[in-house]
Amino acid sequence: MPYSPAPTRYDSPSLYRRCGRSGLKLPALSLGLWHNFGGVDVYENSRALVLRAFDLGITHFDLANNYGPPPGSAEENFGKMLRADLSAHRDELIISTKAGYTMWPGPYGDWGSRKYLLSSLDQSLRRLGLSYVDIFYSHRPDPHTPLEETMGALAHAVRSGKALYVGLSNYNAEQTARAAQILRDLGTPCLIHQPKYHLFERWIENGLTKVLSDEGIGCIPFCPLAQGLLTNRYLDGIPSDARAAKAHGFLKAGQITPAVLAKVQKLNVLAQARGQTLAQMALTWVLRQPVITSALIGASKVAQIEDNLAALKHPSLSAEELTAIETIVAQ
């Protein structure tokens, strides 16, 4: 049956937040295609996740050249969905991709050279079946390539019409400040930064959030639920179908220690007292930061997307609740 998006998808205008000091708005929750959208996954499930997200007002879909596995397959699958289901709605979508990690053999398939970034972008556009992406990221800083070269490649992607905006991912505060200055001088301001950030991963609070605020750059954290750890998935151990049980996943069973589980269980009690699931409270906590435009969620089931979006219907965390969370995390 041909797909027709829900006419109610924009009924919640408060879902959208301005990205830094730009004119672009993003949904408070965006869908990341890091896991569950590759060639090893069931395509119809991946399609159901994307289409349900769009029905609920999620307009931003985040990819990278190496997402899969195998690398490139998430872009190929999303391109198939664009052609089959979403081609009439391209102008309603924000589609991002990245380059920076190993993608092909030899000296030109990794890191941050102009050669790699622009070649990778061309490959991504072919896999997606698009003439441009909305956001093109440098996926990680390259210690062996001048920052001017990497940022120059990003600026060129915009000037050539192959990207509308550019962003950074995994850059520290000092690197971000330098990159932002270079991009500004090139006439292509940095739109957004994508770092890892969740209750157990706090490094951005030590300088990066201030840089982003000062520079007017939006922030879209990935792994806000710690790859599922900050959900009800692991409260009673590791389910057989969980990410930590997969050979190709990044969350490993060894990371789920008794001490970590004890914290998760206490956080879950606090969430229940708020009338939220643990995932909802974890997202509420991430989105409390004014500099954060959107949180990048992953999903393997449609119900997870629906549960995550329900976080936006709950009140902000009180000072007392924030203190209680900090006490649990510090134990």
ROTI-683457 format. One line per 4 residues: number of its first residue (from 1); their letters; for each residue x, y, z of C-alpha. Coordinates in steps of 0.2 Angstrom, whole numbers, plus 5000, padded with zeros to 4 digits. Layout:
REM ROTI-683457
NUM> A> X,Y,Z ~ ... .
//
This chain:
REM ROTI-683457
1> MPYS> 5000,5000,5000 ~ 5007,5017,4995 ~ 5013,5027,5010 ~ 5003,5043,5015 .
5> PAPT> 5010,5053,5030 ~ 4998,5057,5044 ~ 4990,5074,5042 ~ 4992,5077,5061 .
9> RYDS> 5011,5076,5060 ~ 5013,5095,5063 ~ 5000,5097,5076 ~ 5013,5100,5090 .
13> PSLY> 5022,5115,5085 ~ 5031,5116,5101 ~ 5040,5100,5096 ~ 5052,5111,5085 .
17> RRCG> 5067,5121,5092 ~ 5078,5133,5084 ~ 5096,5127,5080 ~ 5108,5139,5089 .
21> RSGL> 5106,5156,5081 ~ 5102,5149,5063 ~ 5085,5150,5055 ~ 5083,5131,5055 .
25> KLPA> 5072,5122,5067 ~ 5074,5104,5072 ~ 5062,5092,5081 ~ 5066,5090,5099 .
29> LSLG> 5069,5072,5096 ~ 5078,5066,5079 ~ 5080,5048,5073 ~ 5097,5041,5071 .
33> LWHN> 5100,5027,5059 ~ 5117,5021,5067 ~ 5109,5004,5072 ~ 5094,4994,5065 .
37> FGGV> 5094,5001,5048 ~ 5109,4992,5039 ~ 5110,4977,5028 ~ 5110,4965,5042 .
41> DVYE> 5093,4971,5048 ~ 5075,4968,5042 ~ 5071,4981,5030 ~ 5052,4982,5033 .
45> NSRA> 5056,4985,5051 ~ 5068,4999,5047 ~ 5055,5007,5035 ~ 5041,5006,5049 .
49> LVLR> 5052,5015,5061 ~ 5056,5029,5048 ~ 5038,5031,5043 ~ 5031,5031,5060 .
53> AFDL> 5044,5044,5066 ~ 5038,5055,5051 ~ 5020,5053,5055 ~ 5024,5059,5073 .
57> GITH> 5032,5075,5067 ~ 5051,5069,5067 ~ 5058,5077,5052 ~ 5076,5075,5055 .
61> FDLA> 5085,5058,5050 ~ 5103,5057,5054 ~ 5115,5045,5045 ~ 5134,5043,5042 .
65> NNYG> 5144,5035,5027 ~ 5149,5020,5038 ~ 5132,5016,5046 ~ 5126,4999,5043 .
69> PPPG> 5133,4986,5044 ~ 5140,4984,5031 ~ 5146,5002,5029 ~ 5135,5012,5018 .
73> SAEE> 5120,5001,5019 ~ 5110,5012,5031 ~ 5111,5026,5017 ~ 5106,5014,5004 .
77> NFGK> 5091,5008,5014 ~ 5086,5026,5018 ~ 5088,5030,5000 ~ 5076,5016,4995 .
81> MLRA> 5063,5023,5008 ~ 5065,5040,5000 ~ 5062,5034,4983 ~ 5047,5023,4988 .
85> DLSA> 5039,5033,5001 ~ 5045,5050,5005 ~ 5051,5058,4988 ~ 5036,5069,4988 .
89> HRDE> 5041,5075,5005 ~ 5059,5079,5003 ~ 5057,5097,5007 ~ 5049,5092,5024 .
93> LIIS> 5065,5083,5029 ~ 5081,5086,5036 ~ 5094,5073,5031 ~ 5111,5073,5038 .
97> TKAG> 5126,5062,5034 ~ 5145,5062,5040 ~ 5162,5057,5035 ~ 5177,5054,5046 .
101> YTMW> 5179,5036,5051 ~ 5185,5022,5040 ~ 5175,5019,5024 ~ 5186,5011,5011 .
105> PGPY> 5204,5004,5010 ~ 5219,5015,5006 ~ 5225,5032,5012 ~ 5210,5041,5006 .
109> GDWG> 5196,5032,5015 ~ 5197,5039,5032 ~ 5199,5054,5043 ~ 5198,5072,5038 .
113> SRKY> 5207,5076,5022 ~ 5198,5086,5008 ~ 5200,5071,4997 ~ 5191,5060,5008 .
117> LLSS> 5177,5071,5014 ~ 5172,5077,4997 ~ 5173,5060,4989 ~ 5163,5052,5003 .
121> LDQS> 5150,5065,5001 ~ 5148,5061,4983 ~ 5147,5042,4987 ~ 5134,5046,5001 .
125> LRRL> 5123,5056,4989 ~ 5123,5042,4976 ~ 5118,5029,4990 ~ 5104,5041,4995 .
129> GLSY> 5099,5046,4978 ~ 5100,5064,4982 ~ 5108,5080,4975 ~ 5111,5087,4992 .
133> VDIF> 5110,5083,5010 ~ 5104,5096,5023 ~ 5118,5094,5035 ~ 5136,5087,5031 .
137> YSHR> 5147,5083,5046 ~ 5165,5081,5050 ~ 5163,5065,5060 ~ 5178,5067,5070 .
141> PDPH> 5194,5078,5071 ~ 5209,5073,5062 ~ 5226,5075,5072 ~ 5236,5074,5056 .
145> TPLE> 5226,5086,5044 ~ 5226,5105,5046 ~ 5209,5110,5053 ~ 5209,5123,5039 .
149> ETMG> 5209,5109,5026 ~ 5194,5100,5035 ~ 5184,5115,5037 ~ 5188,5121,5020 .
153> ALAH> 5181,5105,5013 ~ 5165,5107,5023 ~ 5163,5125,5016 ~ 5166,5119,4999 .
157> AVRS> 5152,5106,5001 ~ 5140,5120,5004 ~ 5146,5131,4990 ~ 5145,5117,4978 .
161> GKAL> 5127,5114,4983 ~ 5129,5097,4990 ~ 5125,5102,5008 ~ 5115,5116,5015 .
165> YVGL> 5123,5117,5032 ~ 5138,5109,5040 ~ 5142,5102,5057 ~ 5155,5094,5069 .
169> SNYN> 5154,5078,5079 ~ 5166,5072,5093 ~ 5176,5089,5093 ~ 5181,5095,5110 .
173> AEQT> 5179,5113,5116 ~ 5195,5120,5110 ~ 5194,5111,5093 ~ 5176,5117,5091 .
177> ARAA> 5180,5135,5095 ~ 5194,5135,5082 ~ 5183,5126,5069 ~ 5169,5138,5071 .
181> QILR> 5180,5153,5068 ~ 5187,5146,5052 ~ 5170,5141,5046 ~ 5164,5159,5050 .
185> DLGT> 5179,5167,5040 ~ 5174,5155,5026 ~ 5156,5162,5026 ~ 5149,5145,5031 .
189> PCLI> 5145,5146,5049 ~ 5144,5130,5059 ~ 5126,5125,5062 ~ 5127,5111,5074 .
193> HQPK> 5138,5099,5085 ~ 5134,5081,5088 ~ 5143,5074,5104 ~ 5140,5059,5115 .
197> YHLF> 5130,5065,5130 ~ 5119,5056,5143 ~ 5118,5054,5162 ~ 5133,5043,5163 .
201> ERWI> 5143,5053,5149 ~ 5146,5071,5154 ~ 5161,5078,5146 ~ 5152,5091,5136 .
205> ENGL> 5148,5100,5152 ~ 5167,5104,5154 ~ 5168,5118,5142 ~ 5159,5112,5126 .
209> TKVL> 5142,5118,5130 ~ 5149,5136,5134 ~ 5158,5136,5117 ~ 5142,5131,5108 .
213> SDEG> 5132,5144,5117 ~ 5144,5158,5114 ~ 5146,5153,5096 ~ 5127,5151,5093 .
217> IGCI> 5129,5133,5088 ~ 5115,5120,5091 ~ 5119,5104,5100 ~ 5111,5087,5095 .
221> PFCP> 5118,5073,5107 ~ 5119,5055,5101 ~ 5116,5041,5113 ~ 5106,5051,5125 .
225> LAQG> 5099,5034,5132 ~ 5117,5026,5133 ~ 5112,5014,5119 ~ 5097,5008,5128 .
229> LLTN> 5105,5006,5145 ~ 5095,5021,5152 ~ 5079,5012,5147 ~ 5069,4997,5155 .
233> RYLD> 5078,4985,5143 ~ 5092,4980,5156 ~ 5083,4982,5173 ~ 5082,4963,5174 .
237> GIPS> 5098,4958,5164 ~ 5102,4957,5146 ~ 5088,4952,5134 ~ 5093,4940,5120 .
241> DARA> 5087,4953,5107 ~ 5095,4968,5116 ~ 5109,4978,5108 ~ 5122,4972,5121 .
245> AKAH> 5118,4954,5115 ~ 5123,4958,5097 ~ 5140,4954,5090 ~ 5140,4970,5079 .
249> GFLK> 5134,4982,5093 ~ 5144,4995,5102 ~ 5136,4992,5119 ~ 5145,4977,5127 .
253> AGQI> 5138,4965,5140 ~ 5154,4969,5150 ~ 5149,4987,5152 ~ 5133,4982,5161 .
257> TPAV> 5140,4979,5178 ~ 5131,4977,5195 ~ 5136,4994,5200 ~ 5129,5002,5184 .
261> LAKV> 5113,4992,5185 ~ 5111,4998,5203 ~ 5111,5016,5197 ~ 5099,5012,5183 .
265> QKLN> 5087,5004,5194 ~ 5087,5019,5206 ~ 5085,5031,5192 ~ 5070,5020,5186 .
269> VLAQ> 5062,5022,5203 ~ 5064,5041,5202 ~ 5057,5041,5185 ~ 5042,5031,5190 .
273> ARGQ> 5038,5043,5204 ~ 5037,5057,5190 ~ 5025,5046,5180 ~ 5038,5043,5167 .
277> TLAQ> 5048,5028,5160 ~ 5067,5029,5163 ~ 5070,5033,5145 ~ 5058,5048,5146 .
281> MALT> 5066,5055,5161 ~ 5084,5052,5153 ~ 5078,5062,5138 ~ 5070,5076,5149 .
285> WVLR> 5087,5077,5158 ~ 5097,5079,5142 ~ 5085,5092,5134 ~ 5085,5103,5150 .
289> QPVI> 5101,5111,5143 ~ 5096,5127,5134 ~ 5110,5124,5121 ~ 5103,5107,5116 .
293> TSAL> 5092,5108,5100 ~ 5087,5090,5098 ~ 5092,5073,5106 ~ 5096,5060,5093 .
297> IGAS> 5087,5044,5098 ~ 5089,5026,5091 ~ 5075,5013,5090 ~ 5072,4995,5085 .
301> KVAQ> 5054,4995,5088 ~ 5040,5008,5084 ~ 5034,5008,5102 ~ 5051,5015,5107 .
305> IEDN> 5049,5030,5096 ~ 5032,5033,5103 ~ 5038,5031,5121 ~ 5052,5043,5118 .
309> LAAL> 5041,5056,5111 ~ 5030,5055,5126 ~ 5044,5063,5136 ~ 5040,5080,5129 .
313> KHPS> 5023,5079,5137 ~ 5030,5079,5155 ~ 5036,5094,5165 ~ 5054,5099,5167 .
317> LSAE> 5064,5091,5181 ~ 5063,5101,5197 ~ 5079,5106,5207 ~ 5076,5093,5220 .
321> ELTA> 5074,5080,5206 ~ 5090,5085,5198 ~ 5099,5084,5214 ~ 5092,5067,5217 .
325> IETI> 5098,5061,5200 ~ 5116,5068,5203 ~ 5116,5059,5220 ~ 5112,5042,5211 .
329> VAQ> 5124,5045,5197 ~ 5139,5049,5209 ~ 5137,5034,5219 .
//
